[in-house]
Amino acid sequence: MVKEEKIKPGYKPSPLGPIPNDWDVKELGSLVNEERPISYGIVQTGESIEGGIKCIRVTDIVDGKIDPSNLITTSKKISDSYKRTLLRKGDLVMALRGKIGQIALIDDHLVGANLTRGVALIDLKEGYDRIFLKQQISSDRAIKTFEKSLNGSALQELSIGILRKIPVLIPNQLREQTAIANLLSTWDKAINTFTQLIAQKELRKKWLMQQLLTGKKRLKGFEGEVKLKLVEHYLKEISERNKDLKITNVLSVTNSKGFINQADQFDRVVASEDATNYKIVRKGQFAYNPSRVNVGSLDLLRVFESGILSPMYVVFETDKSHLLPDYFYYQLKTHWFYGHIPMFVQGSVRDSLSFDGLCSMKFFIPSIGEQSAIASVLQSADAELNLLRQKLDKLKEQKKGLMQVLLTGKKRLKL
């Protein structure tokens, strides 16, 4: 309990810290309709049945939304034995495992659907704003409470009993709940708009890569026969070792961020104490993990001047007079490349692409001028995507800050 002398006028102590005098802390279970207490869904849905009753799984709840076109189904007989969790408009559904705290509001498209074992139904009483409660349950404070409740649980699943007892901060006035919900929803709409725009731009970039990097579409001013060329003529493997230990910057290549400092990936340097056999990679050179190239652990070094990599990595460079590194980077990020890796795996190590295997591939390698033009188009698409992602991250940070003050009563809205 917070000491009274630390509480400013208009606020009172509570188990969750100082809160406004006209707010309360209530258990989530006390806010729901008695005839439909918080419950999880069907334990065994059986085989998915064409035209059957749709069922929402944990993985179907993503960023507060549910895609109704991707749901499994169950029989009416099985669904009817779980009538309590048949969904109505305005119900809230929450993941009990995986990304615990992922929560969505049921709209007209999902009325009559049901839930699976890992999803909970929350049917609020009249007098409580459902969007406000959705924001409270998905807040950082609530997520941390959920995570603490999992300690010692082998299944890492939040129990219904614990969920019912989760404390919720709530204004006594419905209009204040609604005002807070409306303000946060404004940010949600902006976040959703940017998320959709990024998805559209990513599809456009993917289309451009499919067309330009295969020669199906040519940029203005470029023409001629489209012919795939064996890439071995334009690549050179690099096996420079760190014998004098002059380079101490230990790098890794990840599938999500490309080249990064190893300390950033593992919170510590996991390199061998003797780094003399480590391979040196320099700006403008490529490196990949042969056993993880199929999931994207491949990159072109552009951020650092140089670094060292574990001896297991393959390091190579292109003959820049015939194959531009920036152009070839995009070739190595196409679905075509990943789809063809299994055809060029060599040796006994499964899914391990050797340098010789890479050299055996054929790519569309036009003139240097056309390569430069294609790389420029794709770099512009990347720059646009990066700007949109930065704006999206800023919106998310702004909303997070608003949630921290509005959902705790630290800041009040003028009603």
N, C-alpha and C positions, 0 to 999 in steps of 0.2 A: 504494500500500500504506500502511496506517495505521501510524504509529510505535508501537512496542511499549509505550513508557512511557505511552501514552494508553489502553491496553487494561486493563480491570479484571480481577481474578482470575476464572477460569472462562470467560474469553473468549479468542479468538485472532484474529489479523488475517486478512482475506480481501479479494478484489478488490471486495467490496461493503461493506467496513468491518468493524468488530469483530463477530464472531458467537460463539455458545456453542461450547465445545470439542467438544460432541457434535452439532454441526450441520456441514453441508457446503454448498459452492456447486457445483452440477452443471449441465451444459448440458442443456436440456430434451430434446434428441434422445437423450441417454443413458438417459433414464428410460422410454422406450417399448419395446414389444415389437419385436424385430428383424424379425419377419415382416411387421409392419405399421408401417413408419416413418412419421413425420409426412408427410402428403401432402395435396394439395388435390384437389378433386373434378372432376366432369365439365366439360370445356371448352365443349361445345355440347350442350345437353340436347334441342334440337329443340322441336317443338310439344308443348304439354302434352296428355297422352293420358288420357282417362277410364279410371280403373282402373289406371293405370300405376304405375311406381315413384316414390314421393315423393322430392323433392329439396329440400334445405335451402339457401336463399340467405342472403347476408349480412344482408338486411333482415328475415329471419325470426328472428334471434337478438336478443331484446330483454330487457334486465334479467335475464340469466341463464336465460331461458326460451324455449321454442319453441312456437308455436301450431300443432299438427299439422293443423288444419282449413283452413289458408290456404296450403298448400304447392303448388308446381307439380309436375308429374309428367313422367317421361320413359319411353321404351320399355324393355322388359326387355333388348333387344339392346344398346342404348347403355349401360344401367346395368351389364350383365355385362362390358363392356369396361373398367369401372372397379371391379372386384371388391374391390380393396384398400380402397376407401372405403365399401363396404357397411357399414352401421352395426350395431353390437352394443350390447347393454345395458351401460352403464358407460363407453362411449366419451365423450370430450370433443370438442366441435366449436367452432372459434374463427373469428371474422371476420378476414380478412386485409386488408380495406379498409373504408372507411366508418368506423364506430365500432370501430376496431381494438382488440382485447382483449375484445370482447363474447364470452362463452364460456358454453356450456350443457352439461349432462350428459344423455346419451341414456337415456331410460327405455323401458318396454315398448312405448309407443305408436309409437315411431319405429324399432324394430328392423327391419332390412331396407331402410330408406330409404337414400338416397345424398346426396352433396354436390355443389354446383356449384363452379365455378372459384375463387370468392372465399372459400371456406371450407376450413379445415384440419381433418384428423382427428388426434386425439392419443389413442393407445391405450396407457395406462400399464402397466408391468410389475407383477407382484405385489410387495407390500412398500411400495407408495406409495398413500397415501390420495387418492382422486380429488377429493374435495371440498376437501381442503387444497390440492392443486395448482390447482384451479379458483380458489380464493381468491387464491393467489399470482399466477397469471397475470392476474387482473383487478385487482390492486393498483395503486395510483398509481405505485409504483416501476417495475413491469413496463410499464405504459402509457407512461411517460416513455421507457423504453428502446426500446419499439416506435417511438414517434414520432421519436426521434433517428435511428433506422435508415431513416426515410423521406426524410431530407434529400437533395435532388437527384433524387428519383424523380418522374418526370412522372406516373406512374400512381397514385402515393400508395397503393401496395399492398405489404404486407410479404411478402418472399420466404420460401419454405419454408426455404431455406438459412439465412437470418438467424434464423428462428423456432427452428430446431433448435439454434442456438448461444446462444439466450437463457439467461443464467445464472439459476438458480433456487436460492433458499435453502431448505434442507430439513433437518429433524431426522433423526438416524439412526434413532430409535425410531419405529416405526409408531404406537404408542399415543399418542405426543406429537402426531404429525401429526393423528391422529383427534380428540384432545381439543381441539386448536385449531380444527379444522374444525367440531366439534359446537358449540363456543361461538359461533363466528361465524354458524353456521347458525341459532342461536336469534334473533339479530338479523335475519337474512334472513327468517325466518318472520314476525317482527313487522312488518318493512317490507312484506312481501307482503300481510299482513292489512290494514294501513292503506291500501296502494295499492288493494286490492280495495274497501275500504269507501268510499274517495274516489270510485272509479269508479261505485259504486252511488248515492252521494249526488249525483254529477253527473248521472246519468241521471234521478234523481228531480226535480232542479231543472229539467232540460230538459223533463220531462213537465209540471211545474207551469207553466212558461212557455208551453208549447204550449196548455195548457188555459185558464189564467187570462187570458193576454194576447189571446186570441181570443174570449173569452166562452163557450167550450164548457163551462167549469165556472165556476160563480159561488160566491163566498164567502157564508157564512151572513149573511143580512140584506140581500142585494142581489139584485135581480131586474129584470125589464123587458126590452124589446126589445134584441136585440144588433144594432147597426147600425154599419157602418164609416163613418168620417168623414174627409173630406179634411183633411189635416194643415196645409195652407197657412194656415188660419184661426187657427192657434195658434202659428205660428213667426214669428220676426223675425230677419232676417240682421243681423249686427253687423259694421260695417266701421271701427271705431275704430282710428286709426293712432297710432303711437308718435312723434308729431311732436316733442315736447319731450324725447325720450329719457329720460324719468323712470323707465321700467321697463326693467331690464337683465336680468331673468330670462328667458333664451331657452329655450323649451319645444319639444318634439316630441311627436307622438302615435304610439305604437307599437301594433302589433296584439296584443302580449302583455302589456304593462304599462300601456297607456294613456298618460296625460300623464307625461312624465319631463323632467328637466333635460337639455337637449341635450348638455351636457358628459358626462353619465352614459352617453349612448348612443354617442357618438363619441370619448370620452376627451378631447374638446376642443370648444370652441364653433366651429361651422362657419358661423355666421350672417355675413351681409354686414357690413362695417365700418360702413356707413351703414344703421342700423336704423330710420330715421325712417318708412319705408313699411311696417314690420312691423305686423301686426295685434295688437291687445290683446285678450286673453281674460281674463275675470274669473270668480271662483268662482260656480258655478251655471250657467255657459254651456257650450255644446257646441263642439267643433271636430273637423273631419275633413279628411283628405287626399283630395281628389276622385278621384285616380287609384289610391288604395290603400284606399278605404273597403270595397271588395269582399273584402279580406282582414282587415278588422277595425280599421283605423287610424282609429278614432272613439272619442271619450270625452267624459265630463262632468267638468268641472274641480271637484274636491273637495279635493285635497290642498293646492294653492297658493291664495293670495289672488288673485294675478294673474300674468300672464306675457305674453310676446310670441311670436308665431308667424310663420313665413315667409308672405309675401303670398299664396302659393298655397293656403293653408288656407281653408276655409269656417268661419266662426264664426257661431253663432246662439244664440238663447235661446227659451224657451217662454213663452207667456202663462200665468203660474202660477195665474191664477184659473180656468183651464179645463184646463190640461195640466201636471201636475207633472213637473219635470225627472227625478226619480228613477224615476217610472213610464215616461216616454218613453225613458229610458236602456235599460231592459230591452226595450222594443219594438225598439230599434235593435240589440239583440244576439240577436234571434231568427233562426232559419234561414229563416223566412218573409221577413224583411227582406233577407237576403243573396241569397236565391233570386230576389227580385223586382227587384234592382238593374239587371240587364241590360234590363229592360223600360222603365226610366226614364232610361237614359243619353241625354244630349243632346249635340249638336254633333258635331264630327269626331273628338274624342279618344276612343279606345276605352276602355271601362270607366271613364269619368270621370263621376261623378255630381255635377251642379251643384246649387246650392241650389234652383233651380226644379224640378229633377228630383225632389229629396226632397219638396218641397211638393206634388207631384202624386200622392203616395202616399196611400192610405187606411188608417187603423188603427182598432182598437177603442178608443174613447176614452169610457169610462163617466163617471159622476159623480166629482167630486174625492174624495169619501169612499171610493168603491170603488177608485179609483186608489191612494189612500194605503194602503188595506188590502192590495192586491195587492203594492205595492212593499215593504210591511213583511214579508209572507210571503217574498218572494224575497230580501230583505236578510238575513233570519234564515237562509235556506238558504246564502247566501254566507258569513255569519259562521261557520256550522258547518263549511263546507268550508275556510275559512281556518284554523280551529283545527286541523282534521285535517291540513292540509298542514304547519302549523308542527310538529306532533308528528312527522310523517313526516320532515321535514327534520332534526329533532333526533335521531331514530333513525339516520338516515344519517350524521350527524356523529359519533355515538357509535361506530358500526361502523367508520367511517374511522379514528378514533383507535385503536380496538382493533387494526385491521389493521396500523397503523404500528408498534405495539409487539410484537404477538404473532407477526406474520409475519417479523419481523427478529430475534426472540430477545431483544429488549431486556427484555421481561417474560416470565417463565416460569410455566407453570401447574403447580400441585402435582398430580402424577399419583397 
